[in-house]
Amino acid sequence: MKHVPILALAVTALVLAGCASQPEPEPRPYTDAEVKQFALEMLSRAGLPYEDYEKVRQAILHPRVPEAGKDLPRQAPRRG
């Protein structure tokens, strides 16, 4: 019967220790500059031929974003 109070004290100490620990800080999202820098670093390690390397590098440095709605059909097809 001596084990019950010791076990209860141990469980209480573990619960209180868990409640007292600080929560981990929320990770911040990466900035566009950080993502671009990481992509360039991975590209430099890829071992591509120079022409392919330059194409991908230019795409990373100067991305072409299509205009909104350009990829949509001009007129929706009719169902008969």
WOZI-V142807 format. One record per backbone hydrogen bond with DSSP energy under -0.5 kcal/mol. NH is the residue of the N-H (numbers start at 1). CO is the residue of the C=O. E is the energy in kcal/mol with one decimal. If there is no record, write none. Layout:
nh & co & e
NH & CO & E
NH & CO & E
//
This chain:
nh & co & e
4 & 1 & -0.6
5 & 1 & -0.6
6 & 2 & -1.0
7 & 3 & -2.6
8 & 4 & -2.5
9 & 5 & -2.4
10 & 6 & -2.3
11 & 7 & -2.4
12 & 8 & -2.3
13 & 9 & -2.3
14 & 10 & -2.2
15 & 11 & -2.3
16 & 12 & -2.5
17 & 13 & -2.2
18 & 14 & -2.0
19 & 15 & -1.9
20 & 16 & -1.6
21 & 17 & -0.8
35 & 31 & -2.1
36 & 32 & -2.5
37 & 33 & -2.3
38 & 34 & -2.2
39 & 35 & -2.4
40 & 36 & -2.2
41 & 37 & -2.1
42 & 38 & -2.4
43 & 39 & -2.1
44 & 40 & -2.1
45 & 41 & -1.0
46 & 43 & -1.3
53 & 49 & -2.9
54 & 50 & -2.7
55 & 51 & -2.0
56 & 52 & -2.4
57 & 53 & -2.7
58 & 54 & -2.6
59 & 55 & -1.9
60 & 56 & -2.1
61 & 57 & -2.7
62 & 58 & -2.8
65 & 63 & -0.7
66 & 64 & -0.6
70 & 67 & -1.7
72 & 69 & -1.0
//
